[in-house]
């Protein structure tokens, strides 16, 4: 039998990078806004196309206009850090869960005090969900 010979040629030019001048990508200016929280942020949820809701280690729930970079409202009602926030998109009602074993309901147009308190949890409330209709608060999750 004869020798095996490769039918492929070794062309190193195929693997070389083609050098051409590339345009640098357009630079985008990074906007920096003043912080809404004084401690870590644990949860963020959209309220509408301009506003978002967040909760964090500073025990506050904050409504922030992210397009304008302005704090719209601050709800200081929890005794310990906020672990989760939730709301129905387009609604004025907000919910916040906390390490203080409570879930609070807030109204964006109703002042600094919570509209309703959902207490009775034995462990830290680390999750919540608002029904699509905005009428039900579903599944507060308690963890240790």
C-alpha positions in Angstrom: 0.0 0.0 0.0 1.1 3.5 -0.6 1.6 6.5 1.7 -1.4 8.5 2.9 -1.2 12.0 1.6 -3.3 14.9 2.6 -5.3 16.5 -0.1 -5.6 19.7 1.9 -3.0 22.4 1.6 -1.8 24.3 4.6 -2.7 27.9 3.9 -1.8 30.1 6.8 -3.1 33.2 5.1 -6.7 32.1 5.7 -6.2 32.4 9.5 -4.6 35.7 9.6 -6.6 38.7 10.7 -7.4 41.1 8.0 -6.1 44.5 9.1 -8.1 47.5 8.3 -8.8 50.6 10.1 -11.9 50.4 12.1 -13.9 53.4 13.3 -13.9 53.8 17.1 -17.3 53.2 18.5 -19.2 56.4 19.4 -18.6 57.5 22.9 -21.6 57.6 25.1 -21.7 59.9 28.1 -22.6 58.1 31.3 -25.0 60.0 33.4 -24.6 60.0 37.1 -27.5 60.9 39.4 -27.6 61.5 43.1 -28.2 58.3 45.0 -31.7 57.5 46.2 -30.6 55.2 49.1 -28.0 55.7 51.7 -27.3 51.9 51.9 -27.4 48.9 49.6 -30.3 48.4 47.2 -32.0 45.0 47.6 -34.9 45.2 45.1 -36.1 47.3 42.2 -39.4 47.1 40.3 -40.8 49.3 37.5 -43.8 51.4 38.4 -44.3 52.9 34.9 -42.2 54.0 32.0 -40.5 56.8 33.9 -40.7 55.6 37.6 -39.2 52.7 39.4 -39.5 51.6 43.0 -36.6 50.4 45.1 -36.0 49.2 48.7 -32.8 48.7 50.5 -30.7 48.6 53.6 -31.6 52.1 54.7 -35.2 50.8 55.7 -36.8 53.0 53.0 -38.9 52.5 49.9 -38.1 55.0 47.2 -39.9 56.1 44.1 -37.4 57.4 41.6 -37.7 59.1 38.2 -34.9 57.4 36.4 -35.2 59.5 33.2 -34.8 62.8 35.1 -32.6 61.5 37.9 -34.9 62.8 40.6 -36.2 61.3 43.8 -40.0 61.5 43.6 -41.0 60.0 47.0 -39.5 58.4 50.0 -41.4 56.1 52.3 -39.6 55.5 55.6 -41.8 53.0 57.5 -39.9 49.8 58.1 -37.9 49.0 61.2 -35.3 46.9 59.4 -34.0 46.6 55.8 -36.4 46.3 52.9 -35.9 42.9 51.2 -38.4 43.1 48.3 -40.6 45.7 46.6 -43.5 45.0 44.2 -46.2 46.8 42.4 -48.6 46.5 39.5 -47.2 48.4 36.5 -49.1 51.6 36.1 -50.7 51.5 39.5 -50.2 53.9 42.5 -50.0 51.1 45.1 -46.7 49.7 46.2 -45.7 46.8 48.4 -42.6 46.3 50.4 -41.3 43.3 52.4 -38.8 43.7 55.2 -36.6 41.9 57.7 -38.9 43.4 60.4 -41.4 40.5 59.6 -43.9 42.8 57.8 -45.2 43.7 54.4 -46.4 47.3 54.0 -48.7 48.7 51.3 -48.1 52.2 50.2 -50.1 54.6 48.0 -48.0 56.9 45.8 -50.4 59.8 46.4 -51.3 59.0 50.0 -48.5 60.5 52.1 -45.6 59.0 54.1 -47.6 56.5 56.1 -48.4 52.9 54.9 -52.0 52.3 53.8 -52.0 48.8 55.2 -49.7 46.5 57.2 -49.6 42.8 56.7 -48.0 41.4 59.8 -47.9 38.0 61.6 -44.9 36.4 59.8 -42.6 34.3 62.0 -39.6 34.8 59.8 -38.0 37.4 57.5 -40.3 38.2 54.5 -38.0 37.8 51.5 -40.4 37.7 48.6 -43.8 38.9 47.4 -45.8 39.2 44.1 -48.7 41.4 43.1 -51.4 39.9 41.0 -51.8 41.2 37.4 -55.0 42.9 38.3 -53.3 44.6 41.3 -56.0 43.4 43.8 -54.1 40.5 45.4 -50.8 40.2 47.2 -49.5 36.7 46.5 -47.1 34.5 48.3 -45.1 36.5 50.9 -42.2 34.2 51.4 -40.7 33.9 54.9 -37.1 32.7 55.3 -34.7 32.7 58.2 
